[in-house]
């Protein structure tokens, strides 16, 4: 690995413990875009919430991970390199960086991955397939792979867009190549623990950990539908065909071994049930709706109902409330449209939604009775404001195509 100037800064006294209120990986502590935090703002104060800091970032869609008071984001220097950048959560001061050459153009330029921050190491996947383990104390690479070159993979049209999953002492990614679908590596050494059989072509979803019938499993979705493998061996456990030209959102887990599967490009949405049977797992489709589905982000589950931004290249369904039989209870369509922005759910039952076209941050009270907007404020600008949100201790980190901001949404502080 070539050393660069990006790798020289030092952090003193870095802690290595994470609390439940942190956001150390893609979609938060449980990888479901929900936060355990309560007591956050239900309306914006006059003049809007306090913006603690703003920093310049390159174009992109990758979200941030927050652990031990530090914000981690994978940035991209257009056409030249990928850079892991680490900032102080409360001041926005850039504390250290690690970068590597990654020359070449990307359709819709910028990063896609949210870093995965463990106790000792950080794991990142670049849009050209570079997969690095970086030491949090030394800020140096420990080991590296390439999900495309190492597995004879074909780079998707919009580049590699997945965030690594930690499972026990392994880190899991999904090369989705012609011979290997999902792979697990020793966290510290990068040694291959297992490689699964093929699961279909690479799209844009990340591996997720699920438990069905008391059995842990790792799921991945692509244009051929969801698949699940055994986390100790990579053995294929089950699959479900839900064809879509492009699959981005991970499935949303429902009670009773059920999942909400959704996608853009008129793929629609479905509810499936996976049950443990003698000799294996059985998959059954329980409900389905044509065309209406989320293009980028997973649906949020609150008090038995699903909330998803179902704006795609073909449709403007807005924010949609589904029941668990895929029936639409209401949809906002163009009022408000909200585009394809990120969202998260708090333990108080509030959904914070970023309007992906206007840059307005909405506070929404989820209800099966209809859309209930509590407030909104403009905080970002430009186009394609699609990155996922991150929340830690009442500090909300958001981004657009040229800046990242930290917003204090805890009242009385």
C-alpha positions as CSV (number, residue, x, y, z in Angstrom):
1,X,0.0,0.0,0.0
2,X,1.4,3.4,-1.0
3,X,1.5,5.9,1.8
4,X,0.1,9.3,1.0
5,X,-0.3,12.6,2.8
6,X,-3.8,11.7,3.7
7,X,-2.6,9.1,6.2
8,X,-0.4,11.2,8.4
9,X,-2.7,12.8,11.0
10,X,-3.0,11.3,14.5
11,X,-5.7,11.0,17.1
12,X,-4.7,10.8,20.8
13,X,-6.6,8.7,23.4
14,X,-9.2,7.2,21.1
15,X,-11.8,5.2,23.0
16,X,-12.9,1.9,21.7
17,X,-16.4,1.3,23.3
18,X,-19.6,2.0,21.5
19,X,-23.0,2.8,23.2
20,X,-26.5,1.9,21.9
21,X,-27.1,5.6,21.1
22,X,-24.3,5.6,18.5
23,X,-24.5,5.0,14.8
24,X,-21.4,3.0,14.0
25,X,-22.5,1.5,10.7
26,X,-24.9,1.7,7.7
27,X,-28.5,2.4,8.9
28,X,-27.5,2.6,12.5
29,X,-27.0,0.3,15.5
30,X,-29.3,-2.4,14.1
31,X,-28.9,-1.7,10.4
32,X,-32.6,-0.8,10.2
33,X,-32.6,3.0,10.2
34,X,-34.0,3.2,13.7
35,X,-32.5,4.9,16.7
36,X,-33.1,4.2,20.4
37,X,-33.0,7.9,21.3
38,X,-35.9,9.8,22.8
39,X,-36.7,13.4,23.6
40,X,-35.7,14.9,20.3
41,X,-37.3,17.9,18.7
42,X,-40.9,17.6,17.5
43,X,-40.8,21.1,15.9
44,X,-38.1,23.4,14.9
45,X,-37.2,26.5,16.9
46,X,-37.4,29.9,15.4
47,X,-34.7,30.1,12.8
48,X,-34.3,26.3,12.7
49,X,-32.2,24.0,14.7
50,X,-28.6,24.8,15.5
51,X,-26.1,23.8,12.8
52,X,-23.0,23.0,14.8
53,X,-20.7,22.8,11.8
54,X,-20.5,22.4,8.0
55,X,-17.7,20.8,6.1
56,X,-17.0,20.5,2.4
57,X,-17.3,17.0,0.9
58,X,-17.0,15.7,-2.7
59,X,-20.0,14.5,-4.6
60,X,-21.6,11.3,-3.4
61,X,-24.2,9.3,-1.6
62,X,-22.4,7.6,1.2
63,X,-23.6,8.1,4.7
64,X,-21.6,8.7,7.9
65,X,-20.9,6.4,10.8
66,X,-20.6,7.8,14.3
67,X,-18.7,6.2,17.1
68,X,-16.9,7.5,20.2
69,X,-17.5,11.1,19.3
70,X,-16.1,10.8,15.8
71,X,-17.9,11.0,12.4
72,X,-16.6,8.8,9.7
73,X,-17.4,9.2,6.0
74,X,-15.9,7.7,2.8
75,X,-15.4,10.6,0.5
76,X,-14.1,10.6,-3.1
77,X,-11.8,12.9,-4.9
78,X,-13.4,12.9,-8.4
79,X,-11.6,10.7,-10.8
80,X,-8.6,10.2,-8.5
81,X,-9.0,8.6,-5.1
82,X,-11.2,7.5,-2.2
83,X,-10.6,9.0,1.2
84,X,-11.8,7.9,4.6
85,X,-12.3,11.2,6.5
86,X,-12.8,11.4,10.3
87,X,-14.3,14.4,12.1
88,X,-15.0,15.5,15.6
89,X,-18.7,15.1,16.2
90,X,-19.2,18.4,18.1
91,X,-16.7,20.7,16.3
92,X,-16.4,19.3,12.8
93,X,-12.6,19.4,13.0
94,X,-11.0,16.9,10.7
95,X,-9.0,14.7,12.9
96,X,-7.4,12.2,10.6
97,X,-7.7,10.7,7.1
98,X,-6.8,7.7,5.1
99,X,-6.8,7.6,1.3
100,X,-5.8,5.4,-1.6
101,X,-5.6,5.8,-5.4
102,X,-8.8,4.8,-7.2
103,X,-8.5,6.6,-10.6
104,X,-11.3,6.6,-13.2
105,X,-14.8,7.9,-13.9
106,X,-18.0,6.8,-12.2
107,X,-21.5,7.2,-13.4
108,X,-23.0,9.6,-10.9
109,X,-19.7,10.5,-9.3
110,X,-18.9,10.0,-5.6
111,X,-18.8,7.5,-2.8
112,X,-21.6,5.1,-1.9
113,X,-20.4,3.2,1.2
114,X,-21.1,4.0,4.8
115,X,-18.0,3.0,6.9
116,X,-18.4,0.2,9.4
117,X,-16.7,1.1,12.6
118,X,-15.8,-1.7,15.0
119,X,-13.9,-1.5,18.3
120,X,-10.4,-1.7,16.7
121,X,-10.9,-1.4,12.9
122,X,-12.9,0.5,10.3
123,X,-14.1,-1.3,7.1
124,X,-14.8,0.5,3.9
125,X,-15.8,-0.5,0.3
126,X,-15.0,2.0,-2.4
127,X,-17.1,2.4,-5.6
128,X,-14.4,0.6,-7.6
129,X,-14.5,-2.4,-5.4
130,X,-11.6,-1.6,-3.0
131,X,-12.2,-3.2,0.4
132,X,-10.0,-2.0,3.2
133,X,-9.5,-2.7,6.9
134,X,-8.0,0.4,8.6
135,X,-6.7,0.5,12.1
136,X,-8.4,3.1,14.3
137,X,-5.3,3.9,16.4
138,X,-2.6,4.0,13.7
139,X,-4.8,5.1,10.8
140,X,-2.9,2.6,8.6
141,X,-4.4,-0.1,6.4
142,X,-4.2,-3.5,8.0
143,X,-5.3,-5.5,5.0
144,X,-7.1,-5.0,1.7
145,X,-9.1,-6.8,-1.0
146,X,-11.0,-5.9,-4.2
147,X,-14.5,-7.2,-4.6
148,X,-14.3,-7.0,-8.4
149,X,-10.8,-7.9,-9.3
150,X,-10.4,-10.7,-6.7
151,X,-13.7,-12.3,-7.7
152,X,-13.8,-11.7,-11.4
153,X,-16.9,-9.5,-10.8
154,X,-18.6,-7.1,-13.2
155,X,-18.9,-3.5,-11.8
156,X,-22.5,-2.4,-11.7
157,X,-23.5,0.6,-13.9
158,X,-23.6,2.9,-10.9
159,X,-20.5,1.4,-9.2
160,X,-20.0,-0.7,-6.1
161,X,-22.4,0.4,-3.3
162,X,-22.4,-1.7,-0.2
163,X,-21.4,-1.4,3.4
164,X,-19.6,-4.2,5.3
165,X,-21.4,-6.2,8.0
166,X,-19.7,-7.3,11.2
167,X,-20.6,-10.8,12.5
168,X,-18.8,-12.1,15.6
169,X,-15.0,-12.1,14.6
170,X,-15.7,-11.7,10.9
171,X,-16.5,-9.0,8.4
172,X,-18.9,-9.9,5.6
173,X,-19.3,-8.5,2.1
174,X,-21.0,-9.6,-1.1
175,X,-18.8,-9.8,-4.2
176,X,-21.7,-11.4,-6.1
177,X,-19.3,-12.7,-8.8
178,X,-19.6,-15.7,-11.1
179,X,-18.2,-18.1,-8.5
180,X,-18.6,-16.5,-5.1
181,X,-21.7,-14.7,-3.8
182,X,-21.0,-13.7,-0.2
183,X,-17.7,-13.9,1.6
184,X,-16.6,-13.6,5.3
185,X,-13.1,-12.6,6.3
186,X,-11.3,-12.6,9.7
187,X,-11.6,-9.1,11.0
188,X,-8.0,-8.7,12.0
189,X,-6.1,-10.6,9.3
190,X,-8.4,-10.6,6.2
191,X,-8.1,-14.4,6.0
192,X,-11.0,-15.9,4.2
193,X,-13.3,-17.8,6.5
194,X,-15.8,-18.9,3.9
195,X,-17.1,-18.1,0.5
196,X,-20.7,-18.9,-0.6
197,X,-21.8,-20.2,-3.9
198,X,-23.1,-17.6,-6.4
199,X,-26.2,-15.7,-5.4
200,X,-26.7,-13.5,-8.5
201,X,-25.2,-10.4,-10.0
202,X,-24.0,-7.5,-7.9
203,X,-26.5,-4.6,-7.5
204,X,-26.4,-2.0,-4.7
205,X,-27.7,-3.6,-1.5
206,X,-25.6,-4.4,1.6
207,X,-25.5,-7.8,3.5
208,X,-27.7,-7.8,6.6
209,X,-28.0,-10.1,9.6
210,X,-31.3,-11.7,10.4
211,X,-32.7,-14.3,12.7
212,X,-35.5,-16.7,11.6
213,X,-36.7,-19.5,13.7
214,X,-33.9,-19.0,16.1
215,X,-31.3,-19.3,13.3
216,X,-29.0,-16.5,12.4
217,X,-28.5,-15.8,8.7
218,X,-27.1,-13.2,6.3
219,X,-29.3,-11.9,3.6
220,X,-28.4,-10.1,0.4
221,X,-30.8,-8.8,-2.3
222,X,-30.1,-8.2,-6.0
223,X,-32.1,-8.2,-9.2
224,X,-32.8,-11.9,-8.8
225,X,-34.3,-11.4,-5.4
226,X,-33.3,-12.0,-1.8
227,X,-31.0,-14.8,-0.8
228,X,-29.8,-16.0,2.7
229,X,-26.7,-17.8,3.7
230,X,-25.5,-19.4,6.9
231,X,-23.1,-16.9,8.7
232,X,-20.8,-19.7,9.9
233,X,-20.3,-21.4,6.6
234,X,-21.8,-19.5,3.7
235,X,-24.2,-22.3,2.9
236,X,-27.3,-21.2,1.0
237,X,-30.3,-21.4,3.2
238,X,-33.1,-20.0,1.0
239,X,-33.9,-17.7,-1.9
240,X,-36.9,-15.9,-3.3
241,X,-37.3,-14.5,-6.8
242,X,-38.4,-10.9,-6.9
243,X,-37.1,-9.7,-10.3
244,X,-36.0,-6.1,-10.6
245,X,-33.6,-4.4,-13.0
246,X,-31.8,-2.8,-10.0
247,X,-32.1,-3.6,-6.3
248,X,-31.0,-1.0,-3.7
249,X,-33.0,-1.2,-0.5
250,X,-32.4,-4.0,2.0
251,X,-35.5,-5.9,3.2
252,X,-37.4,-4.7,6.2
253,X,-37.9,-7.4,8.9
254,X,-41.4,-8.0,10.1
255,X,-42.6,-10.2,13.0
256,X,-43.0,-13.9,12.5
257,X,-40.1,-14.4,10.0
258,X,-41.7,-12.1,7.5
259,X,-39.9,-9.5,5.3
260,X,-41.0,-6.5,3.2
261,X,-39.2,-6.6,-0.1
262,X,-39.2,-3.5,-2.2
263,X,-37.5,-2.0,-5.3
264,X,-37.6,0.7,-7.9
265,X,-38.0,0.4,-11.7
266,X,-41.6,-0.9,-11.3
267,X,-40.5,-3.9,-9.3
268,X,-43.2,-3.2,-6.8
269,X,-43.2,-4.6,-3.2
270,X,-44.0,-7.9,-1.5
271,X,-44.3,-9.5,1.9
272,X,-42.7,-12.9,2.2
273,X,-42.6,-15.4,5.0
274,X,-39.6,-17.6,5.7
275,X,-40.2,-20.6,8.0
276,X,-37.9,-23.2,9.3
277,X,-38.9,-26.7,8.3
278,X,-37.4,-30.2,8.7
279,X,-34.6,-30.2,6.2
280,X,-34.4,-26.5,5.5
281,X,-36.3,-23.2,5.1
282,X,-39.5,-22.6,3.2
283,X,-40.3,-19.3,1.5
284,X,-43.8,-18.1,0.8
285,X,-45.1,-14.9,-0.8
286,X,-47.9,-13.6,1.3
287,X,-48.8,-10.4,-0.5
288,X,-47.6,-8.3,-3.4
289,X,-48.3,-4.9,-5.0
290,X,-47.2,-4.0,-8.5
291,X,-45.0,-1.0,-9.4
292,X,-45.2,0.8,-6.0
293,X,-41.8,0.5,-4.2
294,X,-38.9,2.3,-2.7
295,X,-36.0,3.1,-5.1
296,X,-33.2,3.6,-2.6
297,X,-34.0,3.4,1.1
298,X,-35.6,0.6,3.2
299,X,-39.1,0.9,4.6
300,X,-39.5,1.9,8.3
301,X,-41.7,-0.3,10.5
302,X,-43.6,1.5,13.3
303,X,-46.5,0.0,15.3
304,X,-47.3,-2.5,12.6
305,X,-47.2,-0.2,9.6
306,X,-44.6,0.4,7.0
307,X,-43.4,3.8,5.7
308,X,-41.4,4.2,2.6
309,X,-40.4,6.9,0.1
310,X,-41.7,5.3,-3.1
311,X,-40.5,7.8,-5.7
312,X,-38.8,6.1,-8.6
313,X,-37.7,7.1,-12.1
314,X,-41.2,6.0,-13.3
315,X,-43.5,7.0,-10.5
316,X,-44.2,9.8,-8.0
317,X,-45.9,8.0,-5.1
318,X,-44.3,10.1,-2.4
319,X,-44.3,8.8,1.1
320,X,-46.4,5.7,1.3
321,X,-47.9,4.0,4.3
322,X,-48.5,0.2,3.8
323,X,-50.1,-2.3,6.0
324,X,-48.4,-5.7,6.3
325,X,-50.5,-7.1,3.4
326,X,-48.9,-4.6,1.0
327,X,-52.1,-2.5,0.9
328,X,-51.6,1.3,0.6
329,X,-53.3,3.2,3.4
330,X,-52.2,6.6,2.1
331,X,-49.6,8.2,0.0
332,X,-48.5,11.8,-0.4
333,X,-47.6,11.7,-4.1
334,X,-46.4,15.2,-4.9
335,X,-47.6,16.9,-1.6
336,X,-44.9,16.5,-0.4
337,X,-42.9,14.7,-3.0
338,X,-39.7,14.2,-0.9
339,X,-37.9,12.6,-3.8
340,X,-35.4,9.8,-2.7
341,X,-34.1,11.3,0.5
342,X,-32.9,9.4,3.6
343,X,-35.0,8.9,6.7
344,X,-34.7,7.4,10.2
345,X,-37.1,6.5,13.0
346,X,-36.6,7.4,16.7
347,X,-37.8,5.6,19.8
348,X,-40.3,8.4,20.4
349,X,-42.1,7.6,17.2
350,X,-40.8,10.4,15.0
351,X,-39.5,10.0,11.4
352,X,-36.9,12.5,10.3
353,X,-37.0,12.7,6.5
354,X,-34.7,14.6,4.2
355,X,-36.3,15.9,1.0
356,X,-34.0,14.5,-1.6
357,X,-34.8,17.3,-4.1
358,X,-35.2,20.4,-1.9
359,X,-33.0,19.8,1.1
360,X,-35.8,20.3,3.6
361,X,-35.6,18.2,6.8
362,X,-39.1,17.1,7.8
363,X,-40.4,15.9,11.1
364,X,-43.2,13.4,10.5
365,X,-45.4,11.6,13.0
366,X,-46.1,8.2,11.6
367,X,-49.8,7.3,11.6
368,X,-52.0,4.9,9.7
369,X,-54.6,7.6,9.6
370,X,-52.7,9.9,7.2
371,X,-49.6,12.0,6.6
372,X,-48.8,14.1,9.6
373,X,-46.1,16.7,9.1
374,X,-45.0,18.4,12.3
375,X,-42.5,20.8,10.8
376,X,-39.8,21.3,8.2
377,X,-36.7,23.4,7.6
378,X,-34.3,23.8,4.7
379,X,-30.8,22.7,5.6
380,X,-29.3,21.4,2.4
381,X,-29.4,22.2,-1.3
382,X,-28.6,21.1,-4.8
383,X,-29.8,17.9,-6.4
384,X,-29.8,14.1,-5.5
385,X,-29.7,14.6,-1.7
386,X,-30.1,10.9,-1.3
387,X,-27.5,9.9,1.4
388,X,-28.7,8.1,4.5
389,X,-28.9,10.1,7.8
390,X,-26.9,9.4,11.0
391,X,-27.9,10.2,14.6
392,X,-25.9,10.1,17.8
393,X,-26.8,11.7,21.2
394,X,-29.2,14.1,19.5
395,X,-26.6,15.2,16.8
396,X,-27.9,14.5,13.3
397,X,-25.4,14.3,10.5
398,X,-26.7,15.0,7.0
399,X,-25.1,15.6,3.6
400,X,-25.8,16.7,0.0
401,X,-23.5,16.7,-3.0
402,X,-21.0,19.2,-1.7
403,X,-21.4,19.6,2.1
404,X,-21.9,17.6,5.3
405,X,-23.6,19.2,8.3
406,X,-24.1,18.4,12.0
407,X,-27.5,19.5,13.4
408,X,-28.4,19.6,17.1
409,X,-31.9,18.2,17.3
410,X,-32.0,17.8,21.1
411,X,-34.0,20.5,22.8
412,X,-32.7,22.5,25.8
413,X,-29.1,21.8,25.1
